[in-house]
């Protein structure tokens, strides 16, 4: 099975980089300080801008202060932030102008985690600082596709969180979901077009056209796949 597209739009955390331990430590500490249930907050925070989570749990708080504090802690805690299997190889096999990262992190945090994982930083990275409405709104993926010069529907999104899958599908793009964060049932319910183990399940196939990117699944049709 193969997918043909014009560009690939990658989420960062959970797709290219494993930052789960650091994210869990920061949000667990924040939740405990505010009398919230840590496991619930950690799950809710994944894949969305931190401000969205803070606003949801503490609507009457000083949102700017709380958001700055969470970011400060995340920037200070990069222990265990590592590249996920196959991510570096997949990025290096794509033309530089045909992929970017679309993350709910702020730009400083995204760049810190990219450096920690020794990954290349795309020129047109889209972060929480670049949008007004975060995932699951389609704005981040619509903006990323436009920055690369394509329609979102001609791109493929790679995501690990239901909020990101919803954002990609709302933008009109097919979504490859990876099994690093959520169960297959959650990924499928959010609208994933395909479900794979990770970047190491995907290979770039030489294309006859310079305007096309061909992606193939190394192990054939992925287990648990739902078609678009």
C-alpha positions in Angstrom: 0.0 0.0 0.0 1.2 3.5 -0.9 0.2 7.1 -0.3 1.0 9.9 -2.7 1.0 13.5 -1.4 2.7 16.8 -1.9 4.1 17.2 1.6 4.1 15.7 5.1 3.1 17.7 8.2 4.4 16.2 11.4 3.3 16.7 15.0 6.3 16.8 17.3 5.7 15.2 20.6 4.7 11.6 20.3 5.5 11.4 16.6 9.1 12.6 16.2 10.1 13.0 19.8 9.3 11.2 23.0 8.8 13.8 25.6 6.2 11.9 27.6 8.1 11.5 30.9 8.9 15.3 31.0 5.4 16.3 30.1 4.0 14.0 32.7 6.3 15.3 35.4 5.5 19.0 34.7 1.7 18.6 34.4 1.6 16.2 37.4 3.3 18.8 39.6 1.0 21.6 38.3 -2.1 19.5 38.8 -1.2 18.6 42.4 -0.5 22.3 43.2 -4.0 23.1 42.1 -5.8 20.2 43.7 -6.5 18.5 40.3 -6.3 14.8 39.3 -2.8 14.4 37.7 -3.6 11.5 35.4 -6.6 13.3 34.0 -4.7 16.6 33.5 -1.8 14.9 31.8 -4.0 13.1 29.3 -6.0 16.2 28.6 -2.9 18.3 28.1 -1.4 16.1 25.4 -1.6 17.4 21.9 -3.1 20.8 22.8 -1.7 24.2 23.6 -0.9 24.4 27.3 -3.1 27.6 27.5 -6.1 25.6 26.4 -5.6 23.1 29.2 -5.0 25.8 31.8 -8.1 27.8 30.8 -10.2 24.7 31.0 -9.2 23.8 34.5 -8.6 27.2 36.0 -10.8 29.7 34.1 -10.6 32.3 36.8 -6.8 32.2 37.2 -4.1 34.5 35.9 -3.8 32.5 32.6 -0.7 34.3 31.4 1.2 33.7 34.6 0.1 30.0 34.8 1.0 29.4 31.1 4.4 31.1 31.5 5.1 28.9 34.6 4.2 25.7 32.8 6.5 26.7 29.9 9.3 27.6 32.2 9.1 24.2 33.8 8.9 22.4 30.5 12.0 24.3 29.2 13.9 23.3 32.4 12.9 19.7 32.1 14.4 18.0 29.0 15.5 14.8 30.8 14.5 11.8 28.8 13.5 13.8 25.7 14.7 11.5 22.8 14.1 10.9 19.1 11.5 8.2 18.3 12.5 5.2 16.2 12.7 6.0 12.5 12.0 9.7 12.9 15.4 10.9 11.9 15.6 8.5 8.9 12.1 9.5 7.6 12.9 13.2 7.8 16.2 12.8 6.1 14.6 10.9 3.2 12.1 13.8 2.5 13.0 16.9 0.5 13.5 19.8 3.0 10.8 21.9 1.4 8.2 19.1 1.6 7.9 18.6 5.3 7.4 20.7 8.5 6.5 20.4 12.1 3.1 21.5 13.5 3.2 21.5 17.3 1.1 22.8 20.2 4.3 23.8 22.0 5.6 27.3 21.9 8.4 27.9 19.5 11.1 28.1 22.3 9.9 24.8 23.8 9.6 23.1 20.4 13.1 24.1 19.4 14.5 23.0 22.7 13.0 19.5 22.3 14.1 19.3 18.7 17.7 20.1 19.8 17.5 17.6 22.6 16.5 14.9 20.2 19.1 16.0 17.6 16.6 16.5 14.9 16.7 19.1 12.1 14.6 22.3 12.7 12.4 23.1 9.7 12.5 26.6 8.4 8.7 27.0 8.5 7.8 25.3 11.8 4.3 26.1 13.1 4.0 26.5 16.8 1.4 27.7 19.4 3.0 31.2 18.9 1.9 31.3 15.3 -1.8 30.5 15.6 -4.9 31.9 17.3 -6.8 28.6 17.6 -5.0 25.5 18.5 -5.7 21.8 17.8 -8.3 20.3 17.4 -9.0 23.4 15.3 -7.7 23.0 11.8 -5.8 26.4 11.8 -2.4 24.9 12.6 -2.4 22.4 9.7 -4.0 24.9 7.3 -1.3 27.4 8.0 1.5 24.8 7.7 0.3 23.6 4.3 0.0 27.2 3.1 3.5 28.0 4.3 4.8 25.1 2.2 2.8 26.2 -0.8 0.2 23.4 -0.9 -3.4 22.8 0.0 -3.9 20.8 3.2 -5.9 18.2 1.3 -2.7 17.5 -0.7 -0.6 16.9 2.4 -0.5 14.0 4.8 -0.6 14.6 8.5 1.2 12.4 11.1 -0.3 12.6 14.6 -0.5 10.7 17.8 -3.2 12.5 19.8 -7.0 12.6 19.1 -6.9 16.4 19.2 -4.3 16.5 16.4 -6.1 13.9 14.3 -9.3 16.0 14.5 -7.3 19.1 13.5 -5.8 17.3 10.5 -9.0 15.9 9.3 -10.8 19.2 9.7 -8.1 20.8 7.5 -9.0 18.2 4.8 -5.8 16.1 5.1 -5.6 12.4 5.5 -4.0 11.4 8.8 -1.5 8.7 9.7 -1.8 8.0 13.4 1.0 6.5 15.5 0.5 4.3 18.5 2.6 6.2 21.0 0.0 7.9 23.1 -3.6 6.7 22.6 -5.3 3.4 22.0 -6.2 2.3 18.5 -9.9 2.8 19.3 -9.3 6.5 20.2 -7.2 7.1 17.1 -9.8 5.6 14.8 -12.7 7.4 16.5 -10.9 10.7 16.0 -10.7 10.0 12.2 -7.3 8.5 11.6 -7.0 7.3 8.0 -4.2 4.8 8.9 -2.8 3.6 12.2 0.9 2.5 12.4 3.5 1.9 15.2 5.6 4.9 14.3 7.8 6.6 11.8 9.8 3.4 11.5 6.7 1.8 9.8 7.0 4.2 6.8 9.4 4.6 4.0 9.7 7.1 1.2 9.5 5.5 -2.2 11.2 7.1 -5.3 8.5 8.9 -7.3 8.5 9.5 -11.1 7.2 13.0 -10.6 9.2 15.8 -8.8 5.9 17.1 -7.5 4.9 14.0 -5.7 6.0 12.1 -2.5 5.2 8.4 -2.3 5.0 6.9 1.2 4.9 3.1 1.6 4.2 1.0 4.7 7.1 -1.3 5.4 5.0 -4.1 6.7 2.2 -3.8 4.2 -1.3 -2.6 5.2 -0.9 -1.5 8.9 -2.8 -3.5 11.5 -5.9 -1.8 12.7 -6.0 0.4 9.6 -9.1 2.4 8.7 -9.3 3.7 5.2 -9.9 7.4 4.5 
